[in-house]
């Protein structure tokens, strides 16, 4: 599933391709993707122009000139791309098409059909439960270490699972959870409420730095991910543990292992990331 860096890269690559373009038609061959239904999208979207694209966590927020917003979640395999000519042959996995006044099209492709689009009034994003409950963006301006520490102290479950909880911090998925835990020398099974102040500080800072670095690299193309122009990211070349089971740790040479944490495949170094048996701090 695309995580924050990949979704941000899609946002940055897609915006110049569709900004200020007026939508003249919308069609789908898999209406389930459009949560409000095709007729509502046709009524509210046709005639409006794309003004900008924002992002919240792993969600794209496509802003329209008529005060509506399309909230889009790519899920596992979703991707957007633009064609200049509406006669360009479709791929069998293209499921939603926005036609523009200039004759071009924005097409949404999704092999698994898991992605979703929801239409809401701009400014009413909190009416969507996932957005209303979402934690802060992992930036220095919004991600406060003190608040982060307080949230960790409320959870006795594994720190890996807590990082995947989008109410704690927005945008982290399986890849970057593994990576920031390796950078912070933290075992993925370590109970969140047993982390020391020093460990929390390290984890907090590494989350910000790692996601920022991944955005700068265009995201991680570990599987099928590409941006709106079809370009692969390059951050997979900088990964230390994710999908590297059986290879030497970049720090100590111990072989990386893979386990399950909360039903999610998890990679870590048994030497650099020991599980500490400690009581929850008073």
TAMO-V706718 format. One record per backbone hydrogen bond with DSSP energy under -0.5 kcal/mol. NH is the residue of the N-H (numbers start at 1). CO is the residue of the C=O. Records with the same first field share a line. If there is no record, write none. Layout:
NH=CO  CO
This chain:
2=75
4=171
6=3
7=3
8=4
9=5
10=6
11=7
12=8
13=9
14=10
15=11
16=12
17=14
18=14  15
19=15
20=50
21=18
23=48
24=99
25=99
27=97
29=95
30=95
33=30
34=31
35=33  117
37=34
41=37
42=38
43=39
44=40
45=41
46=41  42
47=23
48=45
50=21
51=49  63
52=63
54=61
56=59
59=56
60=72
61=54
62=60  70
63=52  61
64=68
65=49
67=64
69=120
70=62
71=69  118
72=60  70
73=116
74=58
78=74
79=109
81=107
82=228
83=105
86=103
88=85
94=91
95=93  108
96=108
97=27
98=106
99=25  97
100=104
101=22
103=100
105=83
106=98
107=81  105
108=96
109=79  107
110=93
116=73
117=33
118=71
120=69  118
122=67
124=121
127=124
128=125
129=127
131=128
132=128
133=129
134=131
135=166
136=168
139=137
142=139
143=139
144=142
148=144
149=145
150=146
151=147
152=148
153=149
154=151
155=152
159=190
160=188
162=158
163=159
164=160
165=162
166=164
168=165
169=165
170=136
172=169
177=173
178=174
179=175
180=176
181=177
182=178
183=179
184=180
185=182
186=181
187=274
190=187
192=157
193=155
194=191
195=192
200=196
201=197
202=198
203=199
204=200
205=201
206=202
207=203
208=204
209=205
210=206
211=207
212=208
213=209
214=210
215=211
216=212
217=213
218=215
219=214
221=219
222=220
227=231
230=227
234=217  219
235=219
237=234
238=235
239=236
244=241
246=256
247=244
249=254
253=249
256=247
257=268
259=266
261=264
264=261
266=259
268=257
270=255  268
273=269
276=274
278=276
281=193
